[in-house]
Amino acid sequence: MSTARAGLRPRQQVHRGTVRASAFWLDPALLGEAEARRRILAEWTPGMSVRAVAGGYLVEMSAPRAVVCEAAPGLPLTREYGVLSSAPLSPAERRHPSLHEGAVLLVLSGRSQVFSAGAMPRVDVSTWLDVSAWGLRAPETLGAPPPPVPVLEPVPPPSRERFGPGVPEPSAEAQEMLARMEGRRAPSAAGVRRLGWWAWLREKFSRQGSSVRGCGESGRGRPGWMVWLGAAFLGTGARGARQGPSPWSRLSDWMMRNTLLGGWARQRKAEYVRRLFVMFEEGNLYEALRHAIPLGKELGEDAREALGLPGPREQLTLQTEARGAAGSVFAGGPDLYSSLQQRYREAFCYFRREGRIDEAAFVLAELLGAVEEAVSFLELRGRFKLAAELAEGRKLAPGLVVRQWFLAQDVTRAVAIARRSGAFGDAVARLERPNPPEARALRLLWAETLAEAGDYARAVQVVWPVAENRAPAREWLERGVASGGATGARLLAMWATAFADGLTVAGARVRELLDDDAPERASERFVFGLALVEEPPSASRTALVVPTLRALLRDRAAGNARFTSDLSLIKRLLGSAPDGTLRTDLPSLADCISPAWRDIRERPRIDVTVRASEAGTFTLHDVVVLPDGRLLYALGEAGARLVRADGRTVAHFDVPAFHLVPSIHGDRVLALARRDDVWRLSRLDLVTRRCSPWGDMSLTAWAPSYDGNVWFVSSENTVMMVDALATECRALWRVSDLAGGVFVIAVDATHMSFVVGKEERWTYTLADGPTLRDRSELPPEVSDPKLVLWNQSVVPDGEAAVLSMEYPMSPEDVARGRNTLRGSLAWMQPVSLRNRVRTERDHETLKGIFLSREWCLELLDLGADWQLQLTDRRGFSRAVLTFEGNVRPKVRLTDSMLLAFDEGGRGVRLDLESGEVRHLPVP
């Protein structure tokens, strides 16, 4: 066991009087081994731990408790700033270099000894108990076992019959064509014509392939050459065995292109499609609907064109999975798909005009694949239950599913799904604008659910915006305050100021908190002060300002205030003081961080931890910091909210907002919301506080800001300069037919750059209109076909970082963005050839990289937490932001501001000029 005697000599050797002990040290040499063990077992509670330290036992309690030192079972140790100490330490002694987080300081025989956690082996106290004389007895039941826990069964997708008698059964040929498009072999059914020789041969080889695959899996046989030949030529065999097209798929594709078989198959398809278009042109919608071919959303890269005759459709239900993503596809080409989409859209408009709701919804959901549009259409026509069944059966967003079941008046199912998926906030946001009464009811159910789970702080936040729902809030406030901690301190400030008699009832608790000088409660007093300044002005708030100021100043003088924004809080409280006496008497306070933080030579690093308890009540999709310090929150379907730096709401914009694109002038913002394959665009005027819809666009990426005049966006392999002043969306300039998709764009007043897939970087100058200045290939290490594009970042003048990773193997890794295999990070110097010192990172933890001209931000996955590490151009670490939990944070990085937040509503902003850190007000 290693110890450290680094010259630390505490002036006091032991604690005296009453202290809040976190651990005890027992000396067997003094007490005797038996007595030491007896005392430890007598004090034992769940969560305790025992370690061997300095020839004795260090017993760490599960929670601190007040003890009289003279009557303690052993030498008491208190925890101060993460250090367990058997003696009280002065502020100067606490800054001794030998003391660190997790250290243990023992003062024995007048000499101090410091131990680290790794040097203290655990003691298994279970070996101290003699249970050899105990006997085991078989348990006997006292009654019948409880019934099985009921499970919320998923709602099956609506069948064709559910759309009403107006939707006919598909013809046998349509069923065959559907099976043909989906690449499956459908069993023959009554009424279907006999199979031809080719279909018979395909079916025979398919059955043989299935039986042989079963034998192969159990090790009893191998497939013969006829089976493999049939699989190659007929498109049968196991799917999903491996990624990418197999050799047989490539052979099948070659046959379709270069043999008579391909021509014969294309002729059959062409004839079917020709007759389908004739039905549409003749206006025979009934027969056209029977023969209609459902369209998939997209074609998979590994899909191939199947061979053989089609079989009948297996069942007449809506498909819950996207079509054409794997296996065999119809392969009619984009022109055919576009033409079919046009015919189906015309059929939908006809049915809508005629009031034939079922047929119109069927065309949307089954033929066009626009499920969300179909749900919205059914809701507008009062078909709430069918809309809910369709939304859940097609696995749309949980918030939308909850909303539809709530409108269908199935509250039990709505609440069950919301609790299972955590979609209360999204559902309330979707209800608030069109259905305010239902939104208030669901909000109250949400708050009651949180209160039942013991999350009183969020329950109060959820219910507070609606005045008529505040009746249970006071009880939840009192319970939350009783639970203590930082959350209790925040609720205490709200309790004391939000009610007329709040200060009278809660005054004793407030005085207890503010008069207590315990270092471990300094964080509670700080949170209390933060909550106090955010409350609206009132007599109770004014009465608490001065006592809170004095408590914070006392903590600051004692060295207990380790918060980067405590000085800012003190200044805000001084501004709320009832008179200027305190401001006059107060001596000058040194700033926690020098205003010249960016330029000073020492460059101290900032460490900030965003706690999991700081989560808000609504999903925070995007945040923008405006030039005047105000913030604009994107709350999804709930709209956008403009707030001051202290959290007070200035304006609310009633348009869906999932992404925000601010103007560099700070007077207007574009709000984006996805609608199936397009993005709904809205304009927000922050001066007049008005909003208006702009239009819909198909977007792949966009510049994070614009100059109010033009906005650079990309749509697949096309980059456009959009006229931001036009009434409708139009492009003033574009470059098309790029070698790949464009997923990142950066623009400033003089340059525009983007990265094309994993192939190239393009840089334009904008002085006289977009002019190509540089076009460079990316380094070959990221172009490996075995690697997938994981993250890109680029600055306007062309510096780029491209992170490629080998595709993760487990669904959990994919969902979290975690990679356990190899990866490659490529850097490209900007056109201006600035130098940047780069640090090497382990690709297993590096999950994202963000660049500005002066800064580099790396996103690291630490397993239990996420971490953002900020470095400057010289490679010096300047700040580390840690987000507790597994919610991946989002980032906005400029040369002057770092904004990091997550969907839980937590976030911080770091002023890169002064080094000031401020937590975002909870939305």
N, C-alpha and C positions, 0 to 999 in steps of 0.2 A: 504494500500500500504506500502510495507516494503522498508526502505531505510537503507543505511549503511554509518555511519560516522566513518571511521576507521583511522582517523588521517592523511588522505591525504590532504596536504596543497600545492596546486600548487603555484609556485612563480608568475605566471602570471594568472590573473583572467579571461580575455577574449581574444579572437582572435583580432588581429589588422591588418589593411591593407586589402589585397586581399587574400582570402583563397578558397580552393575547398570544399564547404559546402556539406555535405550529409544530413543534417537535420536542422530544425529551431525550437526554442522553443518560444512560444508566451504566454505572461502573460495577461489574461483577466482583472486582477485587475489593471494593468497599462494602458492597451489599451482600456478596455471596451469590453464586450462580443460581441457586434455587430461588432466592428472594428476588433477584433481578427478573427471572423468567415469570415468577408469580405476578409481579407488578405489571409486566408487559401484557400478560394474558388478561389481567383484571381490567386493563384499559382498552382492550381490543375492541375495535369497531370495524365494520366493512370499509375497505378503502385504505386502511393503515398499511404501512410498510416498515420493515425492520432491516437495518443494515449494520454490518460490523464495521465500527469506526474507532480507532485509537484504543483498542483493547476493550471496548464496551459496545453497547447497543444503542444505535440511533433510531428512535421510534418516531416516524413522521406521521402526524395525525391526518385524518381525512379532511378535517376542517379546523381552522384555528378556534381556540376557546380561551376564555379568561380563566387564569389560575393565580393563586397566591403562591409566590415563589417559595416561601418557607414550607408550604404544605404540598408542594408538587411531588409526584412520584420519582422524578429525576431532575437533572439539570435542565431548566426550560430554555428553549431556543425560539426566538421570534424571527419572522421573515421580513426583511427590509430590502426592497428593490431586487427581489429574487435571491437574496443571500440569507441563509439560516445562520443566526449568530447567537451565541450563548452570553453575549455581553452587549449592552447598549453602545452604539457607535455614534460619534459626532459626524457632521457633514464632511469634515476633512478626512476622518478615518474611513468613511464609506467610499471615498474616492481613491483608496489605496489600490495600486495596480494589481495586487494579488487577489483582489475580490472580483468575481465575475458572476454572471448569471448561473444559478444552480450550485454555487459553491457553499460549503459548510465551514463556519468559523467556530472553533472550540478554543476557549481560553482555559488551560489546565495548568495548575501549578505556576501561575503567573506568566505562562508562555502561550502565545497564540499559534494555532495550527489550522491550516486551510486545506480542505479536502475537496476534490472534484467528484462529480457523480459517478464517473466511470471507475474511480478507485475505491468505491464502497460496495463490496459484494452484498447481495441480499441474503437474508437469513430466513430459512424455511421454518416458521414457528410450528408447523403441523408436526414436525418430528419431535416436538416437546411433549406431545400428548400421547399417553399410553392407552391404546384402545384394544390391546390384545385380549382382554377379558370380555369384550363386547361380543354379542351374538347378533346374527342377521335374522330377521323374520320377514316372511313373505307378506307383502301388503294385501289387505283385504278391502274390497270395494264397499262403500257405504250406500250405494245405490246404482241405478242405471247410468251408463255413460251419457254425457250431454249430446244432443243432436249435432250433426255436422254444421259448421258455420256456413250460412248461405253466401253464395257468391253472386255478384252482379253479372248476369249472363249478357253477353253481347247481343245486340239486336241484329237479326239476319238482314241482309240487304233486301230491299223491296223487290218482289218478283214482278214479272211482266204483268201478271193479272192485277197487281196492286195499283197499276196505273189506270185501271178501269177497262170496260169492254171495248172502248174505242181503239185500243192498241191491239192489233191482230197478232196471231201467232206467226213467227217467221216461217217462211217457206222452207221446204227441205233443202233446196239449193242454197238458201241463205244460211241455213245451219251448217251446211258443208263448207261454205266459204268462210264463215266465222271460225270454224275449226282449222281451216287451211291457214288463215291469218295468224292464229295463235300457235301454230306449229304443234298441234296435238292430234292424237289419233282418237277419234270419237267412235264408240261402238255403234254398230248398225242398228237401226230401229225400224219398226213396222212402217210401211208406207214409203220407205226409201228404196230407190231402185237398186238392183243388184250391182255389186261391185264389179268393176272391170278387172281385166287380168293384172294390170299394174297395181291397182289398189289391193287386190287379193295378195299379190306378191309382197307388197309393203307390209300388210297386216301379218302375213306369215313370218316374215323376218323380224317384225317388231315383237311378236310373241316369243320367238326363239331367243331374241336378244334379251328379253326380260328374264326368261328361265335361265339362260346361261349366266346373266349377271348375278342371279341368286346363287347359282352354283359357285361362281367365282368368289363371291363374298364369303362363302363358308368353306372354301378351299377344296371343293369336290370335283371341280372340272375347269376346263378352259374353253372359251368360245372358239368355234371352228371358223375356217376361212370363209365359208358361205355367210355366216352371221356377220363377220366383219365387213365382207363385201356388201351385204345388204345394208348395213349401217352406213357405209360410205356413200352408196348410191341412192338409198331411199331416205336418208335423213333420220334414221332411228338410232337409238342408243341412249345411254344415261346422260342426263343434263346436269349441269352444275358440278361435275366432277372436278373441273379445274377452270380457271379463268382463261379467257381468250379463245379464239376459234381453233378447233381441232384440225388435224390434217384432213379428216374426212369432210369437215365443213368446207375447207378450202377446195377439196376435190369436187364437192357438190356445186359450189359456186362456179368452178371452172366448167363443169358440164353444162350449167345453165347458160353460160356465155358462149360456149364453143361447140356444142353438139346439137343434134336435131331434137334431143329431149327438151332442151331449154326452149327452143322455138315452139315445140308442141305445147308446153306448159304455159308459155306466155300467150299463145293463141287462145287457149281455154280461158285464161283470165281476161284477156281483152274482150272476148265475146260476152262474158258475164258483165263486165263493166259497161260495155256498149249498150246492152239491153237495160241496165240499170239507169243509165243516163237518158235513154229513150223514154222510160217511164216518167222521169222527172220532167222532161221537155213536154210530154203530152199532158202533164197535169194529173197523172194517175198516182196521187200521193199514197193511196191505200196500198197498191201493189208495190210501189217504190219503198214504202216503209217495211213491207214484208221481206224485200230483197236487200235492204240497206246493210252496208258493211260498217260496223262500228270502227271508229278511228282511235288509234292510240295517241297518247300525248307526245311520244317521241320514239324513235327507233334505237335499239341498243347497238353499240359498236360491234358486238360479237354476234348479232343476229344474222342468220343466213336465210336464203330463200328455200323453202321446203319443196320437195318433189312429190309426185303421186297425186291421186285423186282425193278430194276433200271428203271428210266424213260428216255425219250429222252432228248438230250441237247437242252436248250432253244434258244441259239444263237451261231453263228459261228464267234466269235470274241475272240481276245486274252484277257485273264483275267488280269485286272490291279492290283489285290490283290493276296497275297500269298495264295496258296491252302492248305487245310488240317490244318489250324491253329485253327479251331473251328468246332463245329458241329460234323457230322459223317465223317469218313475217311475210306479208303480202308482197312487199317490195314493188309497189307500183310507181314509186318515184314521187318527188315533192309536188310535181304538177298535178298528178292524180289526186293526191291527198288534198291539195289546195282546192281543186274543183269540187271534190266531195264535200269539203267543209262549206264551200259557198252554197251548194245545193241544200245541205242540211240546215244551214242558217236561214235560207229562204223558207224552208218548210217550217221551221220554228216560228218565224214571223207570221206565216199564214195561220198556223194553229193558234197563235196568241191573239191575232185579230178576230178569229172566229170564236174565241172563248173556250177552246178545247184545251183545257189546262193539262189534263193527263198526257195527251199526245205531245204537247209542247215540252213538258218536263221530261218525257221519255227521250225526245230528240236531244235535249241538252245533256242529260246524264248518260244515256246509253250510246248515242251515236257520235256526239261531239266531244264527250268526255269532260264537259264543263260542269263539274259536279257542284262547285260552290255557287255558280250562277243558277243552277237548277234549284238549289236550296233557297236562294234568295227569291227566285221566281215563285216557288210554292208558298213561301211565307207571305209574299205580297198578296197572294190569292187566298189566304186564310187556311191553307192546307198545312197546319203546323205539325201535326203528328207525322205525316208523310215526310215533311222536310227534316224532322228530327231523326226519323229512321234512316233516311238517305244520308244525312250528315254523319251519323254514327257508323252506319254500315260501310261507308266509303272512307272512314277513318280521317275525317277532316280535323281541323284544329280543335282541341278539347274545349276551348272557350266558346267556339261556335256551336259545338254539340250541346254544351250546357245551356247556352242561350236558347236553342231550339226546343229542348225538352222543357225548359221553364215556360216558354211561350205556349207549349202544348199542354201546360198545367199538370205535368208529371213532375212535381217538385221533388219527390223522393228520389227519382232517378237522376234528376239534374244535380241535386246535392251530392249524391253518391259518386257520380262521375267527376264532379268538381273536387271532391275530397281525394279521390284516387289520383287525379292528374294535377292537382294544384292550380286549377284554372279559374278560381273564383274571380280574381282581379280582371282577367281578360273577359270573362263573361259579363261582369258588371259594366266594364267599359263598352262592350258591344250593346248593352241594353240601355245605357243612360240616355243616349241621344234620342232614339226613336220610342223607347218605352220607359219613361221615368218611373211610374209606379212599380213596375216589375223590377227595375233596377234597385229601388229603395228596399223592396222586400228581399231581394237576393243579397244585398249588402248587409242587411240585418242578420240573415241566416249565416253569412260568411263570418260576421263578427261573433255571433254566438258559437260557431264552430271553433274559432280561435280561442275564445274564452274557455270553452270546455277543455281544450287542450292545454290550458295554462299560459297561453301567449297573450297576456292582458294588454301589453303595450300595443301590439298590432291590432287587437280587437278595438281598442279605443281609437286608434288612428283610422280604422276602417269605418267606424260608425259615426265619428265626429263630424264629417262634412254635412250630414243630414240632421238638421236640428231636431226633427220629430223622433229621430232614432236614438237620442242621447240619454234616454231614461236609464238604461242599464249601464251607461258608461261610468257613472260615479262608483258603482259597486266594483266594477273592474279596476278602476283607478286605485281604490283602497286595497284591493287584493294585490295588485301589482306592486304598490308601495310596500306592503307587508313582506313581499318576497325579497326586497332589498336589492343591492347591487346597483350598477349603473342604470339599468332599466328602471328600477324603482326610484332612483333619484330624478330621472327625467319625468316620470309620472307624478312625482311629488311636486315638482314645479308647476305642472299642469293642474294638479288638484288644488294647490294653494291659490292659483290666480284665475281659474276658469269659473269658479262658483262664488256667489256672493258671500257665503259663510266659509269658503274654503280655507282662508288664512286662519280663521278662528279655530276650526276643527283640526287642521293639519299643522298649526303653528308649533306645537310641541315637537313634532317630528322634524320640522325644518330647523328649529333651534338645536336639536340633538345633532343633526348632520353638520351644521355650520360651526357649532362650538367644539366639535370633536376634532382634535389635532392629530389623530392617528394617520401615519403616512399611507397606510393601505386604503384609506377612504378618500385620499386626495382626488382620485379619479372620479369618485361619486360627486364631490363638490364641484369639480370642473364640468361634469355633465349637467349638474343642476344649474350652473351658471349659463351654459349654452342654451338649455331649455328655457331659462328665464328670459333671456334677451329675445328669444323668438316668439314669446307670448305677446299678444296685443296689449297696448298700454292700459293700465288699470290702477286703482288705488292699491290693491294688494301687491301688484308687481313693483310699484314705486317703493312701497315699504320694505321690500326684500332686497332692493338693489344694494344699499349700503352694507348690510350684514354679509351679503354674498361677496362684495368687493373685499371686505376685511378678511374673510376666510381665505379667499384666493391669494391675497397679498401675504397672509401668514404662511400659506403653503409655499409661496414663491421664496419668501425669506428663509424658510427652513430647508430649501432645496428639494421639496416634494413635488414641485410642478415641473414635470418632464413632458410638456406638451408644446409642440412647435407653434401653436396658435394661442397660447395663454395670454400673451401681451395684447393680441388683437381683441380677445374677449374682455380683458380689463378695460381697454379703451372704449369698447362698446358699452360696457356697464357704466363707465364714467359719464358717457354721453347721456345716459338715462337717469343719472343721479338727480334728486330733487333740487339741489342747489350746487353752487360751485365751491362750497367749503372744502370738500374732500379733494377736489381737483387742485385747489390752492395749496393745501397742506401736503399733498402727495409729492415725494421726491421723484426725480427723474428716474425712469426705469430703462435699463439697458435692453436693447432688442435681443430676442432669442437668436435671430439670424441676421447677419449684417445685410443691409440693403444692397451692398455691392457683392452679393454672393456669387454672381456669375463671373466676376472679374478678379476677385481676390486670389492671391497666390496659393493660400492654404487649401481652398476649395473643400470645406467640410461636407461629408456625405450625409444625406438625409435618409432616415429610416422611418417608414410609416407602415403601420399595420391596420388594415381595414377589417374590423371584427365582423363575425357572422351576425351578431346581434344588431348591427346597424342597418339591416335590410328594411326597406320601406314596404308599402302596402300595394303598390302598383308596379307593373313591369316597366322598367326604364329601357327603352329601345335605343335612344340616342340623346346626346346632350350637346349644346352649343353654348360657349361663353361669349357674350357680346362685348364690344369695346368698352361700354360703360359699366361693366361688371355684372350686369344681369345675366340670367341663365334662361335658356329655352329648353324645355324637356319634351321629348317625343314619347307619348304614352300610348302609342298604337291606335286602336280604334277609339280610345278616349280622347284623342286629339292632341294638341300641343299646348303647353302651359308656360307662360312667361312669368318668371319670378325674380324678385330682387335677391341680392346676395344674402340677406337674412332669412330667406325662405318665404316671404310674403308674396302672394300671388298678385301679379299686375294685370294679366289678361289671360283669357282662355280662347283658343282657336278651335272651332268645332269642325275640324277636318281630320281624317285618319292620317296619322304621322308615325311611321316606323323608322324613317331616316330623314335627316335634316341636312340641307345644303345652304349654308349662310352666304349672304353677300359680304364681300370684304369691307363694305361700308357700314355694315351692321344695321341697316334699315329694313332689310327684307330677307326672307328665308323661303326656300322651296321645301315642301313636305312631300315625302314619297310613301306609298303604300302599295304592296303587291296585290294584284288581282289576277290570279291564275298566271297566264303567260305575259301579262303586261303590268306596268306600274302606273298607278293613279297619281298624278301630279297636282299639287295645290300650291297657291301663292299665299304667303303670309306677309302682310304689311305691318311692321312693328311700330310704325309711327302713328298711323290711323287705327291700328289694332283691328284690322279687317282681314278676312281671308276669302279666297275665291278659287274655284276649281280651274285647272289649266287644261288638262287632257290626259290621255293615256299614251304611254310609249313602251315599246319593247326595249328594255335596257339590260345590259350585262354588267356594266361598271359605269362610274361617273366620277368627275372631279369632286373632291370634298368641299369645294367652295367655288364661287363664281364672282365676276365683277359687276353683276347687275345687268349686264348687257348680253353677254354670250355665256354659254355653259357647255363644256366638253363632256361628251358621253360616248359610250360604245354600245353597240348592239351586235353581239356575236363577233364576227370578223370585220366590222365596220366601225370607224371612229368618226364622230360628227361634232360640229360646232353648232349648237342649237341657238336659235334666236330667242333669248329670254324675254324680249319685249313683245313678241308677236302674240296675237290673240290665240292662235292654235300653234301646236308644236310643229316647227319646221326647221330645217337645217340650212345654214348659210354656207357650210363647207363640209366635205366629207372625204375620207379615204377608205376605199372598199377592197374586198378580196384579199385581205391579209392572210398570212400563212396559218393563223390560228386565232383562237379567241383572245380578246383583250379584257383582262380582269383588274387592271390597276391603271389609273391615270393621275398625273400630277400637273398642276398648272399654276403659274404666277403671272405677273404682268408682262414678262418677257419671253418665257419658255413654256413649252408643253412637252411632256414625255409620257410614253406608255410602253408596256412590255407585251409582246405578242407571244402568248403561250410560254413554251420553254425554248423558243427559237431566237427572238430578236428583241432589241431595244431601239425604239425610234425616238428622236428628239427634234422638235420644231422650234423655230424662233417665231415670235408673234408680232414683231414691230411693224411689219408691212403685210400683215396677213400670215397665216400659217405657211412657213417655208421649211422644208425638210433640211436639217443641218447635219444629222448623224443617223446612220442606220448600221447597227453592229450586232453580230451574232453573240448569243450568250455562251459562256464557257461550256465545253463539252461535258463536264462532270454532271451538270444538271439536265442534260438532254438524254440521259440514259433512258431507253424506253421502259425499263423495269421500275423507274421512279415516277411518282405522280407529283404534280405541282401542289405544293402545300401552302406556301405563303409567298407573296411578292410585295415589295415596297420600292418606290421610286420617288425621287425628288425632281422638281421641274427641269433642272438643267441636265438631268440624265443619269445621276448616280443611282444605281439599282442594286437590290439584294434579292435573290431568288432562292427560296428554300424548297428543295425537292426531297421527298421521302419515299422509302419503299412502303408499299401499301400495308397497313396493319392487318393482322390476321384475325383478331377477335372483334365481335360487334361492340364490346365494351370499349376497346381502344378507339374504334371509329367514332363512337358517340362522344368520347371525352376529347378526341383529338390527340390521343397518345400514340406514340410510335416506339416500338421496341426493336426495330430493325435499323438498317443502315440508312443514311441520308446524305445529302450534299447541299452545301450553301455556297452560292456563287456571288461574288461582288463584281461590279463594273464601275470603273472610275467615271466621274462626270465629264462632260465636255470641257468644263473649265479646269480639269486636272487638279482639283484640290486633293490634298493628302488626308487620309483618315487612318488612324491607328485602330486596328481591329483586334478583338479578343476572340480566341477560339472557344467554342462551346461544344458540349456533348450533345449530339443530335437527339439523344433519347430524352432530353429535358427541354431542348429548344423547340418551341412550338410557334413562334412568330417573331418577326423583326420589323421595326418601324423606323423610318429614316426622316430626318430633316437636314437642313444644311449644316447645322451645328451639333446635332445630337443623334444618338442611336439608342433605341429602346428595344430590349430583348424580352420576350415573353417566355417564361420558364414554367414547366409543369413539375411541381415538387411532390406530386402524389396527393397529399391531403390538401395542399394549398396551391395557389398560383402566385407567381412573383414576377414583377416588372423591374428590370435593372437598367438604369439610365447611365450612359457613358457619354463623355464629350468627345470632340474630334481627336483629342490627344490620347484617348483610351482610358482616361481616369473615371473611376466609378463615382457618380455624383449623387445618386438617389436609388433607393430600393423600396418599392411598394409591394407589400404582401397582402393578398386577398385571401382571407380564410374561407375554406370550403372548396367545392369542386365546380363552382360556376365560373366559367372562363370570362375574364374581364375584357371589355372593349376599350379602344384607345383612340384619342385624337392628339396628335403631336405636331406642334409647330415650333418655330425657333424661339418663341416667347412663352409658350404655355404647353403643359402636359396635363391632359384630362383623361383619367382612367375611371371606369365605372363598369357595373355589371347589370344584368337584367333584374337583379333583386332590389335595385334602387340604391345600392351603396356606391360611393365614389369619392374621389379626391381630385383637387386640381392643384398643380404645382406651378407657381410663377417662376419661370426659368430666368427671369431678370433679377428678382430679389430673393428667391428661394422660399417665399412664403407658401405654406401648405394650408389649404382649407378643405374641410370636408363638405361635400355637397349637401344642401338641405334635403331632407327626405321628402320626395314628391307625394 
